[in-house]
Amino acid sequence: MPHIPLPEQLPGISSAFAFRPETAKPLRELAHILLHEPNSLSPGERELIATHVSSLNDCYFCQTSHGAA
Amino acid sequence: MAFRPETAKPLNELAEILLHAPNSLTPGERELIATYVSTLNDCYFCQTVHGAIAAAHLHGDEELVRCVKLDFGQAAISEKLKALLAIAGKVQNGGKQVTKADVEVARRRGATDIEIHDTVLIAAAFCMFNRYVDGLDTWQPHDEELYRQRGKKTAKEGYVTMSREYLPRSSQKQGA
C-alpha cells in the first residue's frame, strides 16, 4: 500500500505523476529531453546510464522499466 | 543551467511549482525543506541560496533557518513541519527509509496527502539538484551578501522569472 492514496493499477512513478499532474509535466519533459531527444549519446546509451543509477539506488521500478527501454 | 537551457526549462518549472506556486505549505516552509535536504547533501550553493530564499520568505529570520539546518527539532516551527522535515531527511537517506509511522505522525499533525507528496518530491528533487550542482563542480562564490540579495529577489519573483536572467530568449519561447 502506498503511503498516500495514489491512483490504483498504475505502476511506480506513473501513479505519482497521475496524482500530481502539475509536477508530472516538467518531470516528463526533463526525462524526454535527457533520454529521448536527439543527442550525441544514443537513446540506448542514455537509458543504460539511467538504469545503472537506478540499480545503484535499488529502485526496482526504475531499473526494470529503463532497463527494458 | 545557462550551459544547457533545454534542461533548465523543466528544472526551473519544477522548482517554481514545488517551492513558489500557491500551496497549503507556505513558500518559507517549502524552502526550509529544500534547505535542510541540501544541508544533509552538503551542497554549499543550494543550502546557502535556498536558505537565503527561505529567510526572505520568513521576514529575514536567518537565525530560524540556521536552527532548522542544525537541529530542526529545537526550531520554532510547527510540529507538522517537523514531521515533514523528518520525512524529507529519510528520503535524502533513501526513499525506502520512509515508514508508515513517519507518514502517520505527519498526518496526525495535520499534513495532507498533497503536502506529504510534495515533501517527498522536494526532498527527491533536491537530491537531484544538489548532485547536479556538485557533480559538475560549479563555481560557488562564498559571499553571504550575494546569496542574501539573490534570495530576496527569487523569493519575490520566483524561479521561472529569475531564469530569464541567464537563459537565451529563444529557449524561453519554446513551450511557453
gemmi code that builds the backbone of each chain (N, CA, C; Angstrom):
import gemmi

chains = {
    "A": [
        ("MET", (0.846, -1.218, 0.000), (0.000, 0.000, 0.000), (0.868, 1.250, 0.000)),
        ("PRO", (0.647, 2.142, -0.964), (1.431, 3.395, -0.969), (1.157, 4.231, 0.286)),
        ("HIS", (2.109, 5.131, 0.630), (1.966, 5.981, 1.813), (0.792, 6.956, 1.693)),
        ("ILE", (0.464, 7.354, 0.458), (-0.693, 8.236, 0.236), (-1.579, 7.548, -0.812)),
        ("PRO", (-2.882, 7.880, -0.850), (-3.785, 7.172, -1.783), (-3.530, 7.534, -3.245)),
        ("LEU", (-2.594, 6.841, -3.882), (-2.274, 7.072, -5.300), (-3.258, 6.283, -6.156)),
        ("PRO", (-3.513, 6.753, -7.406), (-4.423, 6.010, -8.285), (-3.967, 4.561, -8.436)),
        ("GLU", (-4.925, 3.645, -8.383), (-4.575, 2.218, -8.444), (-4.250, 1.767, -9.865)),
        ("GLN", (-3.560, 0.654, -9.956), (-3.234, -0.006, -11.228), (-2.179, 0.728, -12.059)),
        ("LEU", (-1.634, 1.818, -11.545), (-0.566, 2.496, -12.282), (0.751, 2.198, -11.573)),
        ("PRO", (1.725, 1.624, -12.307), (2.952, 1.213, -11.632), (3.911, 2.380, -11.369)),
        ("GLY", (4.654, 2.263, -10.270), (5.783, 3.156, -9.981), (5.466, 4.624, -10.108)),
        ("ILE", (6.335, 5.313, -10.841), (6.264, 6.771, -10.889), (4.989, 7.258, -11.589)),
        ("SER", (4.385, 6.420, -12.468), (3.189, 6.890, -13.173), (2.038, 7.175, -12.206)),
        ("SER", (1.947, 6.425, -11.099), (0.863, 6.689, -10.144), (1.072, 8.042, -9.473)),
        ("ALA", (2.340, 8.375, -9.159), (2.630, 9.680, -8.546), (2.417, 10.804, -9.560)),
        ("PHE", (2.748, 10.533, -10.826), (2.511, 11.522, -11.891), (1.010, 11.791, -12.029)),
        ("ALA", (0.200, 10.722, -11.985), (-1.250, 10.887, -12.125), (-1.830, 11.624, -10.912)),
        ("PHE", (-1.247, 11.389, -9.742), (-1.711, 12.036, -8.508), (-1.473, 13.542, -8.543)),
        ("ARG", (-0.346, 13.950, -9.179), (0.040, 15.371, -9.151), (0.524, 15.788, -10.540)),
        ("PRO", (-0.446, 16.019, -11.481), (-0.079, 16.312, -12.873), (0.753, 17.581, -13.030)),
        ("GLU", (0.623, 18.532, -12.071), (1.368, 19.801, -12.178), (2.871, 19.544, -12.135)),
        ("THR", (3.310, 18.694, -11.220), (4.746, 18.398, -11.139), (5.151, 17.339, -12.175)),
        ("ALA", (4.176, 16.529, -12.600), (4.484, 15.494, -13.603), (4.932, 16.120, -14.922)),
        ("LYS", (4.354, 17.288, -15.272), (4.632, 17.891, -16.578), (6.135, 18.204, -16.756)),
        ("PRO", (6.748, 19.016, -15.887), (8.183, 19.271, -16.090), (9.054, 18.024, -15.912)),
        ("LEU", (8.627, 17.085, -15.062), (9.427, 15.864, -14.869), (9.425, 15.009, -16.131)),
        ("ARG", (8.254, 14.868, -16.763), (8.170, 14.122, -18.026), (9.005, 14.810, -19.118)),
        ("GLU", (8.896, 16.158, -19.139), (9.617, 16.929, -20.156), (11.134, 16.760, -19.966)),
        ("LEU", (11.572, 16.773, -18.726), (13.001, 16.594, -18.435), (13.475, 15.214, -18.895)),
        ("ALA", (12.703, 14.177, -18.555), (13.074, 12.813, -18.956), (13.114, 12.697, -20.481)),
        ("HIS", (12.156, 13.359, -21.146), (12.095, 13.288, -22.606), (13.358, 13.909, -23.224)),
        ("ILE", (13.765, 15.079, -22.734), (14.964, 15.741, -23.271), (16.212, 14.919, -22.960)),
        ("LEU", (16.310, 14.457, -21.717), (17.532, 13.748, -21.299), (17.682, 12.397, -21.982)),
        ("LEU", (16.577, 11.694, -22.191), (16.683, 10.297, -22.623), (16.237, 10.041, -24.058)),
        ("HIS", (15.341, 10.880, -24.574), (14.696, 10.527, -25.845), (15.086, 11.432, -27.008)),
        ("GLU", (15.261, 12.719, -26.751), (15.533, 13.649, -27.860), (16.898, 13.394, -28.490)),
        ("PRO", (17.079, 13.852, -29.755), (18.364, 13.653, -30.427), (19.516, 14.181, -29.577)),
        ("ASN", (20.619, 13.438, -29.559), (21.746, 13.730, -28.673), (22.928, 12.972, -29.260)),
        ("SER", (24.145, 13.411, -28.945), (25.316, 12.676, -29.465), (25.474, 11.325, -28.766)),
        ("LEU", (24.864, 11.164, -27.584), (24.754, 9.828, -26.978), (23.448, 9.208, -27.494)),
        ("SER", (23.473, 7.935, -27.864), (22.254, 7.300, -28.385), (21.249, 7.137, -27.239)),
        ("PRO", (19.931, 7.013, -27.580), (18.939, 6.764, -26.524), (19.292, 5.517, -25.705)),
        ("GLY", (19.799, 4.491, -26.359), (20.179, 3.266, -25.648), (21.262, 3.532, -24.605)),
        ("GLU", (22.281, 4.322, -24.996), (23.357, 4.642, -24.051), (22.822, 5.417, -22.852)),
        ("ARG", (21.934, 6.387, -23.136), (21.398, 7.215, -22.040), (20.493, 6.397, -21.120)),
        ("GLU", (19.703, 5.466, -21.696), (18.855, 4.603, -20.853), (19.722, 3.679, -19.992)),
        ("LEU", (20.891, 3.279, -20.525), (21.773, 2.433, -19.725), (22.314, 3.204, -18.510)),
        ("ILE", (22.620, 4.506, -18.708), (23.062, 5.330, -17.575), (21.941, 5.404, -16.527)),
        ("ALA", (20.707, 5.670, -16.998), (19.561, 5.757, -16.084), (19.336, 4.429, -15.350)),
        ("THR", (19.482, 3.327, -16.078), (19.270, 2.002, -15.487), (20.352, 1.692, -14.452)),
        ("HIS", (21.607, 2.023, -14.791), (22.725, 1.775, -13.879), (22.520, 2.527, -12.558)),
        ("VAL", (22.176, 3.825, -12.647), (21.969, 4.633, -11.429), (20.779, 4.089, -10.633)),
        ("SER", (19.708, 3.697, -11.333), (18.532, 3.157, -10.642), (18.866, 1.842, -9.938)),
        ("SER", (19.766, 1.047, -10.521), (20.197, -0.196, -9.861), (20.994, 0.127, -8.609)),
        ("LEU", (21.913, 1.106, -8.722), (22.709, 1.506, -7.550), (21.789, 2.017, -6.436)),
        ("ASN", (20.698, 2.700, -6.830), (19.745, 3.221, -5.842), (18.738, 2.164, -5.397)),
        ("ASP", (18.864, 0.946, -5.925), (17.985, -0.156, -5.554), (16.512, 0.179, -5.799)),
        ("CYS", (16.222, 0.858, -6.922), (14.831, 1.178, -7.265), (14.348, 0.169, -8.299)),
        ("TYR", (13.509, -0.794, -7.857), (13.087, -1.880, -8.727), (12.357, -1.358, -9.976)),
        ("PHE", (11.391, -0.446, -9.755), (10.584, 0.031, -10.884), (11.458, 0.717, -11.943)),
        ("CYS", (12.320, 1.654, -11.512), (13.110, 2.425, -12.485), (14.152, 1.570, -13.193)),
        ("GLN", (14.834, 0.702, -12.457), (15.865, -0.100, -13.118), (15.225, -1.083, -14.100)),
        ("THR", (14.014, -1.550, -13.795), (13.361, -2.524, -14.664), (12.755, -1.840, -15.892)),
        ("SER", (12.075, -0.701, -15.677), (11.449, -0.034, -16.834), (12.505, 0.601, -17.740)),
        ("HIS", (13.537, 1.227, -17.158), (14.571, 1.831, -18.024), (15.488, 0.749, -18.608)),
        ("GLY", (15.617, -0.370, -17.915), (16.379, -1.499, -18.463), (15.700, -2.069, -19.687)),
        ("ALA", (14.362, -2.025, -19.703), (13.595, -2.579, -20.838), (13.586, -1.620, -22.025)),
        ("ALA", (13.823, -0.331, -21.763), (13.685, 0.695, -22.821), (14.789, 0.583, -23.875)),
    ],
    "B": [
        ("MET", (22.806, 25.646, -15.512), (21.508, 25.919, -16.137), (21.688, 26.723, -17.429)),
        ("ALA", (22.578, 27.722, -17.400), (22.804, 28.547, -18.584), (23.481, 27.728, -19.688)),
        ("PHE", (24.286, 26.734, -19.306), (25.015, 25.895, -20.249), (24.049, 25.041, -21.079)),
        ("ARG", (22.944, 24.632, -20.487), (22.012, 23.695, -21.141), (20.574, 24.170, -20.911)),
        ("PRO", (20.160, 25.206, -21.706), (18.837, 25.813, -21.491), (17.686, 24.830, -21.696)),
        ("GLU", (17.904, 23.798, -22.534), (16.819, 22.843, -22.811), (16.375, 22.146, -21.523)),
        ("THR", (17.354, 21.700, -20.730), (17.004, 21.016, -19.484), (16.691, 22.025, -18.372)),
        ("ALA", (17.248, 23.247, -18.481), (16.986, 24.269, -17.455), (15.500, 24.613, -17.389)),
        ("LYS", (14.838, 24.580, -18.544), (13.417, 24.984, -18.583), (12.548, 24.097, -17.674)),
        ("PRO", (12.492, 22.767, -17.902), (11.657, 21.967, -16.984), (12.174, 21.974, -15.548)),
        ("LEU", (13.501, 22.114, -15.342), (14.025, 22.140, -13.967), (13.530, 23.380, -13.223)),
        ("ASN", (13.545, 24.541, -13.894), (13.032, 25.761, -13.261), (11.525, 25.694, -13.053)),
        ("GLU", (10.814, 25.081, -14.019), (9.355, 24.940, -13.852), (9.025, 24.043, -12.662)),
        ("LEU", (9.827, 22.994, -12.499), (9.610, 22.099, -11.356), (9.838, 22.844, -10.034)),
        ("ALA", (10.941, 23.603, -9.963), (11.240, 24.376, -8.742), (10.130, 25.390, -8.475)),
        ("GLU", (9.624, 26.003, -9.542), (8.556, 27.008, -9.408), (7.301, 26.391, -8.764)),
        ("ILE", (6.888, 25.217, -9.288), (5.672, 24.575, -8.763), (5.894, 24.094, -7.333)),
        ("LEU", (7.052, 23.464, -7.091), (7.291, 22.884, -5.771), (7.496, 23.939, -4.691)),
        ("LEU", (8.174, 25.050, -5.042), (8.602, 25.978, -3.988), (7.887, 27.318, -3.999)),
        ("HIS", (7.434, 27.773, -5.158), (6.965, 29.159, -5.268), (5.456, 29.280, -5.519)),
        ("ALA", (4.878, 28.351, -6.286), (3.453, 28.435, -6.631), (2.596, 28.295, -5.370)),
        ("PRO", (1.357, 28.835, -5.401), (0.481, 28.730, -4.233), (0.323, 27.273, -3.787)),
        ("ASN", (0.312, 27.067, -2.472), (0.316, 25.723, -1.897), (-0.146, 25.873, -0.454)),
        ("SER", (-0.686, 24.808, 0.129), (-1.099, 24.916, 1.534), (0.113, 25.011, 2.460)),
        ("LEU", (1.284, 24.543, 2.009), (2.537, 24.828, 2.742), (3.038, 26.177, 2.245)),
        ("THR", (3.505, 27.043, 3.141), (3.978, 28.360, 2.712), (5.287, 28.215, 1.926)),
        ("PRO", (5.631, 29.220, 1.092), (6.935, 29.167, 0.400), (8.081, 29.043, 1.413)),
        ("GLY", (7.974, 29.727, 2.548), (9.023, 29.642, 3.576), (9.206, 28.222, 4.075)),
        ("GLU", (8.089, 27.524, 4.346), (8.169, 26.137, 4.831), (8.812, 25.237, 3.775)),
        ("ARG", (8.391, 25.439, 2.507), (8.929, 24.573, 1.441), (10.404, 24.845, 1.193)),
        ("GLU", (10.815, 26.116, 1.300), (12.240, 26.439, 1.133), (13.062, 25.861, 2.296)),
        ("LEU", (12.460, 25.798, 3.491), (13.179, 25.188, 4.625), (13.425, 23.701, 4.366)),
        ("ILE", (12.450, 23.024, 3.757), (12.627, 21.598, 3.425), (13.777, 21.459, 2.414)),
        ("ALA", (13.774, 22.317, 1.391), (14.832, 22.281, 0.360), (16.202, 22.585, 0.980)),
        ("THR", (16.241, 23.551, 1.889), (17.499, 23.942, 2.529), (18.027, 22.810, 3.413)),
        ("TYR", (17.116, 22.185, 4.156), (17.508, 21.097, 5.060), (18.102, 19.920, 4.273)),
        ("VAL", (17.427, 19.523, 3.194), (17.915, 18.396, 2.381), (19.275, 18.743, 1.752)),
        ("SER", (19.414, 19.986, 1.275), (20.681, 20.416, 0.662), (21.812, 20.431, 1.688)),
        ("THR", (21.475, 20.717, 2.947), (22.471, 20.681, 4.025), (22.912, 19.243, 4.265)),
        ("LEU", (21.951, 18.317, 4.324), (22.288, 16.897, 4.517), (23.168, 16.405, 3.372)),
        ("ASN", (22.919, 16.926, 2.160), (23.725, 16.540, 0.995), (25.024, 17.341, 0.898)),
        ("ASP", (25.248, 18.217, 1.856), (26.483, 19.001, 1.915), (26.721, 19.794, 0.623)),
        ("CYS", (25.621, 20.356, 0.069), (25.751, 21.170, -1.141), (25.770, 22.640, -0.721)),
        ("TYR", (26.945, 23.269, -0.762), (27.100, 24.641, -0.267), (26.191, 25.614, -1.010)),
        ("PHE", (26.214, 25.551, -2.334), (25.427, 26.501, -3.127), (23.935, 26.402, -2.796)),
        ("CYS", (23.384, 25.185, -2.850), (21.930, 25.029, -2.671), (21.491, 25.365, -1.253)),
        ("GLN", (22.244, 24.916, -0.244), (21.813, 25.208, 1.128), (21.914, 26.701, 1.409)),
        ("THR", (22.873, 27.406, 0.754), (23.037, 28.834, 1.023), (21.994, 29.648, 0.272)),
        ("VAL", (21.802, 29.344, -1.006), (20.838, 30.143, -1.767), (19.403, 29.857, -1.305)),
        ("HIS", (19.062, 28.582, -1.070), (17.685, 28.301, -0.619), (17.482, 28.717, 0.831)),
        ("GLY", (18.549, 28.684, 1.629), (18.463, 29.223, 2.988), (18.156, 30.715, 2.940)),
        ("ALA", (18.777, 31.423, 1.984), (18.539, 32.863, 1.833), (17.118, 33.130, 1.321)),
        ("ILE", (16.628, 32.275, 0.417), (15.258, 32.438, -0.087), (14.268, 32.165, 1.053)),
        ("ALA", (14.543, 31.102, 1.843), (13.681, 30.792, 2.996), (13.634, 31.982, 3.944)),
        ("ALA", (14.806, 32.538, 4.275), (14.871, 33.677, 5.207), (14.077, 34.856, 4.646)),
        ("ALA", (14.192, 35.099, 3.344), (13.465, 36.210, 2.722), (11.951, 36.015, 2.878)),
        ("HIS", (11.495, 34.761, 2.754), (10.063, 34.484, 2.938), (9.656, 34.590, 4.406)),
        ("LEU", (10.643, 34.386, 5.307), (10.347, 34.350, 6.751), (10.778, 35.655, 7.425)),
        ("HIS", (10.481, 36.770, 6.784), (10.771, 38.107, 7.341), (12.238, 38.274, 7.726)),
        ("GLY", (13.139, 37.681, 6.952), (14.574, 37.864, 7.182), (15.133, 37.092, 8.375)),
        ("ASP", (14.376, 36.094, 8.848), (14.805, 35.358, 10.048), (15.881, 34.309, 9.719)),
        ("GLU", (17.119, 34.779, 9.570), (18.223, 33.865, 9.229), (18.536, 32.915, 10.378)),
        ("GLU", (18.249, 33.339, 11.605), (18.527, 32.505, 12.775), (17.647, 31.248, 12.746)),
        ("LEU", (16.395, 31.427, 12.346), (15.477, 30.278, 12.256), (15.992, 29.278, 11.212)),
        ("VAL", (16.473, 29.799, 10.091), (16.997, 28.929, 9.029), (18.204, 28.141, 9.561)),
        ("ARG", (19.092, 28.848, 10.269), (20.279, 28.192, 10.853), (19.860, 27.083, 11.808)),
        ("CYS", (18.846, 27.370, 12.602), (18.363, 26.421, 13.606), (17.777, 25.167, 12.941)),
        ("VAL", (17.022, 25.360, 11.859), (16.437, 24.213, 11.143), (17.549, 23.337, 10.561)),
        ("LYS", (18.603, 23.988, 10.020), (19.721, 23.227, 9.441), (20.456, 22.412, 10.510)),
        ("LEU", (20.595, 23.008, 11.683), (21.397, 22.411, 12.765), (20.627, 21.319, 13.508)),
        ("ASP", (19.383, 21.628, 13.905), (18.573, 20.688, 14.688), (17.120, 21.155, 14.628)),
        ("PHE", (16.389, 20.700, 13.601), (15.038, 21.246, 13.391), (14.094, 20.929, 14.549)),
        ("GLY", (14.419, 19.884, 15.316), (13.575, 19.521, 16.459), (13.482, 20.655, 17.474)),
        ("GLN", (14.537, 21.482, 17.541), (14.589, 22.588, 18.507), (14.109, 23.905, 17.900)),
        ("ALA", (13.796, 23.903, 16.606), (13.462, 25.169, 15.927), (12.026, 25.601, 16.223)),
        ("ALA", (11.789, 26.909, 16.136), (10.450, 27.464, 16.369), (9.605, 27.337, 15.108)),
        ("ILE", (9.273, 26.092, 14.766), (8.438, 25.809, 13.598), (7.309, 24.888, 14.065)),
        ("SER", (6.291, 24.714, 13.205), (5.143, 23.896, 13.618), (5.545, 22.423, 13.769)),
        ("GLU", (4.761, 21.699, 14.567), (5.006, 20.255, 14.740), (4.789, 19.537, 13.409)),
        ("LYS", (3.863, 20.055, 12.593), (3.627, 19.447, 11.277), (4.884, 19.549, 10.419)),
        ("LEU", (5.502, 20.742, 10.391), (6.699, 20.910, 9.563), (7.840, 20.031, 10.080)),
        ("LYS", (7.923, 19.860, 11.415), (8.957, 18.965, 11.952), (8.761, 17.541, 11.426)),
        ("ALA", (7.498, 17.087, 11.385), (7.216, 15.734, 10.877), (7.554, 15.636, 9.388)),
        ("LEU", (7.280, 16.707, 8.639), (7.593, 16.696, 7.196), (9.110, 16.734, 6.980)),
        ("LEU", (9.828, 17.486, 7.814), (11.302, 17.526, 7.703), (11.894, 16.149, 8.015)),
        ("ALA", (11.279, 15.442, 8.964), (11.761, 14.088, 9.293), (11.596, 13.181, 8.072)),
        ("ILE", (10.459, 13.301, 7.373), (10.234, 12.501, 6.149), (11.261, 12.904, 5.080)),
        ("ALA", (11.480, 14.211, 4.920), (12.444, 14.691, 3.917), (13.844, 14.138, 4.207)),
        ("GLY", (14.212, 14.096, 5.475), (15.523, 13.558, 5.864), (15.641, 12.078, 5.512)),
        ("LYS", (14.546, 11.348, 5.679), (14.546, 9.915, 5.328), (14.717, 9.749, 3.815)),
        ("VAL", (14.007, 10.568, 3.054), (14.112, 10.494, 1.586), (15.551, 10.764, 1.154)),
        ("GLN", (16.202, 11.743, 1.801), (17.599, 12.066, 1.455), (18.479, 10.839, 1.654)),
        ("ASN", (18.166, 10.069, 2.680), (18.948, 8.880, 3.003), (18.615, 7.719, 2.070)),
        ("GLY", (17.420, 7.742, 1.502), (16.949, 6.669, 0.614), (15.447, 6.564, 0.745)),
        ("GLY", (14.740, 6.550, -0.393), (13.278, 6.565, -0.383), (12.654, 5.477, 0.486)),
        ("LYS", (13.308, 4.309, 0.519), (12.707, 3.189, 1.260), (12.793, 3.379, 2.770)),
        ("GLN", (13.521, 4.411, 3.224), (13.639, 4.665, 4.672), (12.348, 5.239, 5.260)),
        ("VAL", (11.496, 5.823, 4.394), (10.250, 6.419, 4.892), (9.305, 5.301, 5.332)),
        ("THR", (8.804, 5.393, 6.590), (7.926, 4.338, 7.118), (6.482, 4.822, 7.223)),
        ("LYS", (5.585, 3.849, 7.351), (4.162, 4.165, 7.589), (4.051, 5.047, 8.831)),
        ("ALA", (4.867, 4.747, 9.849), (4.792, 5.501, 11.109), (5.170, 6.973, 10.877)),
        ("ASP", (6.203, 7.226, 10.056), (6.597, 8.617, 9.748), (5.426, 9.375, 9.130)),
        ("VAL", (4.749, 8.703, 8.183), (3.644, 9.333, 7.460), (2.458, 9.541, 8.407)),
        ("GLU", (2.235, 8.558, 9.271), (1.134, 8.649, 10.254), (1.337, 9.849, 11.183)),
        ("VAL", (2.568, 10.047, 11.654), (2.863, 11.191, 12.539), (2.548, 12.495, 11.806)),
        ("ALA", (2.998, 12.610, 10.554), (2.751, 13.831, 9.775), (1.244, 14.064, 9.626)),
        ("ARG", (0.507, 12.984, 9.336), (-0.954, 13.103, 9.176), (-1.625, 13.548, 10.462)),
        ("ARG", (-1.203, 12.940, 11.574), (-1.802, 13.317, 12.879), (-1.572, 14.789, 13.183)),
        ("ARG", (-0.441, 15.309, 12.670), (-0.131, 16.720, 12.922), (-0.723, 17.639, 11.845)),
        ("GLY", (-1.586, 17.078, 11.005), (-2.353, 17.909, 10.078), (-1.859, 17.945, 8.638)),
        ("ALA", (-0.845, 17.140, 8.297), (-0.343, 17.155, 6.916), (-1.336, 16.466, 5.981)),
        ("THR", (-1.574, 17.061, 4.818), (-2.465, 16.459, 3.818), (-1.659, 15.537, 2.890)),
        ("ASP", (-2.393, 14.764, 2.078), (-1.714, 13.856, 1.132), (-0.821, 14.634, 0.164)),
        ("ILE", (-1.333, 15.766, -0.320), (-0.543, 16.572, -1.270), (0.711, 17.107, -0.563)),
        ("GLU", (0.573, 17.532, 0.687), (1.741, 18.049, 1.423), (2.786, 16.957, 1.630)),
        ("ILE", (2.324, 15.731, 1.892), (3.265, 14.611, 2.048), (3.926, 14.321, 0.694)),
        ("HIS", (3.110, 14.290, -0.364), (3.656, 14.081, -1.709), (4.711, 15.141, -2.038)),
        ("ASP", (4.360, 16.401, -1.813), (5.269, 17.481, -2.205), (6.546, 17.468, -1.365)),
        ("THR", (6.435, 17.089, -0.096), (7.626, 16.984, 0.758), (8.584, 15.933, 0.194)),
        ("VAL", (8.029, 14.780, -0.177), (8.865, 13.702, -0.732), (9.495, 14.162, -2.049)),
        ("LEU", (8.698, 14.847, -2.886), (9.239, 15.271, -4.182), (10.269, 16.409, -4.017)),
        ("ILE", (10.035, 17.342, -3.091), (11.034, 18.394, -2.846), (12.348, 17.742, -2.405)),
        ("ALA", (12.256, 16.790, -1.483), (13.472, 16.127, -0.986), (14.171, 15.370, -2.119)),
        ("ALA", (13.400, 14.631, -2.914), (13.988, 13.862, -4.015), (14.570, 14.801, -5.070)),
        ("ALA", (13.838, 15.877, -5.405), (14.311, 16.822, -6.421), (15.591, 17.510, -5.959)),
        ("PHE", (15.677, 17.821, -4.657), (16.889, 18.484, -4.185), (18.080, 17.546, -4.128)),
        ("CYS", (17.835, 16.247, -3.939), (18.948, 15.307, -4.095), (19.468, 15.389, -5.537)),
        ("MET", (18.549, 15.533, -6.497), (18.954, 15.702, -7.900), (19.671, 17.045, -8.112)),
        ("PHE", (19.055, 18.161, -7.662), (19.667, 19.479, -7.867), (21.057, 19.540, -7.201)),
        ("ASN", (21.178, 19.015, -5.993), (22.453, 19.052, -5.265), (23.537, 18.284, -6.030)),
        ("ARG", (23.163, 17.121, -6.554), (24.141, 16.303, -7.286), (24.480, 16.935, -8.640)),
        ("TYR", (23.519, 17.626, -9.215), (23.733, 18.329, -10.493), (24.759, 19.444, -10.292)),
        ("VAL", (24.542, 20.243, -9.246), (25.405, 21.393, -8.953), (26.829, 20.941, -8.573)),
        ("ASP", (26.923, 19.908, -7.733), (28.249, 19.461, -7.272), (28.909, 18.486, -8.245)),
        ("GLY", (28.092, 17.718, -8.978), (28.641, 16.754, -9.937), (29.360, 17.433, -11.094)),
        ("LEU", (29.006, 18.714, -11.348), (29.691, 19.488, -12.397), (30.747, 20.413, -11.799)),
        ("ASP", (30.914, 20.354, -10.495), (31.878, 21.218, -9.801), (31.668, 22.684, -10.180)),
        ("THR", (30.426, 23.150, -10.057), (30.094, 24.525, -10.447), (30.795, 25.549, -9.554)),
        ("TRP", (30.949, 26.753, -10.092), (31.533, 27.867, -9.333), (30.550, 28.298, -8.249)),
        ("GLN", (30.974, 28.330, -7.000), (30.078, 28.671, -5.887), (30.731, 29.741, -5.019)),
        ("PRO", (30.454, 31.014, -5.333), (31.107, 32.087, -4.572), (30.741, 32.039, -3.087)),
        ("HIS", (31.711, 32.362, -2.236), (31.451, 32.415, -0.790), (31.257, 33.870, -0.391)),
        ("ASP", (30.064, 34.385, -0.610), (29.771, 35.781, -0.314), (28.315, 35.844, 0.154)),
        ("GLU", (28.141, 35.890, 1.477), (26.793, 35.794, 2.056), (25.840, 36.852, 1.524)),
        ("GLU", (26.388, 38.062, 1.301), (25.532, 39.165, 0.865), (24.949, 38.889, -0.529)),
        ("LEU", (25.799, 38.297, -1.373), (25.348, 37.956, -2.727), (24.155, 36.986, -2.676)),
        ("TYR", (24.240, 35.959, -1.818), (23.143, 34.989, -1.682), (21.908, 35.660, -1.068)),
        ("ARG", (22.158, 36.579, -0.111), (21.045, 37.279, 0.546), (20.233, 38.074, -0.484)),
        ("GLN", (20.953, 38.792, -1.354), (20.284, 39.604, -2.370), (19.533, 38.723, -3.371)),
        ("ARG", (20.203, 37.648, -3.788), (19.578, 36.730, -4.741), (18.371, 36.052, -4.098)),
        ("GLY", (18.495, 35.747, -2.825), (17.393, 35.126, -2.081), (16.166, 36.011, -2.066)),
        ("LYS", (16.376, 37.296, -1.793), (15.251, 38.240, -1.739), (14.558, 38.329, -3.099)),
        ("LYS", (15.386, 38.389, -4.148), (14.846, 38.550, -5.496), (14.066, 37.294, -5.927)),
        ("THR", (14.642, 36.122, -5.648), (13.969, 34.873, -6.037), (12.681, 34.694, -5.240)),
        ("ALA", (12.717, 35.054, -3.949), (11.511, 34.919, -3.112), (10.385, 35.769, -3.696)),
        ("LYS", (10.746, 36.913, -4.249), (9.749, 37.831, -4.788), (9.274, 37.401, -6.185)),
        ("GLU", (10.228, 37.050, -7.031), (9.894, 36.852, -8.445), (9.665, 35.403, -8.865)),
        ("GLY", (10.207, 34.462, -8.130), (10.046, 33.051, -8.494), (11.134, 32.571, -9.445)),
        ("TYR", (11.159, 31.264, -9.677), (12.277, 30.628, -10.400), (12.239, 30.854, -11.904)),
        ("VAL", (11.032, 30.791, -12.483), (10.943, 30.926, -13.939), (11.350, 32.341, -14.352)),
        ("THR", (10.869, 33.351, -13.619), (11.238, 34.742, -13.923), (12.736, 34.952, -13.730)),
        ("MET", (13.283, 34.431, -12.642), (14.727, 34.595, -12.383), (15.577, 33.948, -13.473)),
        ("SER", (15.081, 32.831, -14.029), (15.878, 32.114, -15.028), (16.040, 32.933, -16.304)),
        ("ARG", (15.170, 33.939, -16.502), (15.280, 34.772, -17.718), (16.559, 35.585, -17.713)),
        ("GLU", (17.171, 35.742, -16.533), (18.444, 36.484, -16.449), (19.572, 35.765, -17.197)),
        ("TYR", (19.512, 34.439, -17.213), (20.645, 33.712, -17.791), (20.275, 32.791, -18.951)),
        ("LEU", (18.975, 32.662, -19.256), (18.609, 31.798, -20.380), (18.395, 32.627, -21.639)),
        ("PRO", (18.820, 32.122, -22.801), (18.594, 32.857, -24.048), (17.096, 32.961, -24.345)),
        ("ARG", (16.722, 34.044, -25.019), (15.309, 34.295, -25.294), (14.645, 33.148, -26.050)),
        ("SER", (15.374, 32.552, -27.013), (14.775, 31.512, -27.854), (14.293, 30.345, -26.990)),
        ("SER", (15.061, 29.974, -25.956), (14.662, 28.822, -25.145), (13.490, 29.174, -24.243)),
        ("GLN", (13.323, 30.486, -23.965), (12.194, 30.878, -23.126), (10.888, 30.784, -23.888)),
        ("LYS", (10.964, 31.017, -25.213), (9.731, 30.994, -26.002), (9.223, 29.568, -26.185)),
        ("GLN", (10.174, 28.605, -26.261), (9.782, 27.224, -26.512), (8.802, 26.747, -25.452)),
        ("GLY", (7.635, 26.334, -25.893), (6.665, 25.740, -24.986), (6.118, 26.720, -23.970)),
        ("ALA", (6.380, 28.014, -24.159), (5.905, 28.980, -23.163), (4.404, 29.201, -23.306)),
    ],
}
model = gemmi.Model(1)
for chain_id, residues in chains.items():
    chain = gemmi.Chain(chain_id)
    for i, (resn, *xyz) in enumerate(residues, 1):
        res = gemmi.Residue()
        res.name, res.seqid = resn, gemmi.SeqId(i, " ")
        for name, pos in zip(("N", "CA", "C"), xyz):
            atom = gemmi.Atom()
            atom.name, atom.element = name, gemmi.Element(name[0])
            atom.pos, atom.b_iso = gemmi.Position(*pos), 0.0
            res.add_atom(atom)
        chain.add_residue(res)
    model.add_chain(chain)
structure = gemmi.Structure()
structure.add_model(model)
structure.setup_entities()
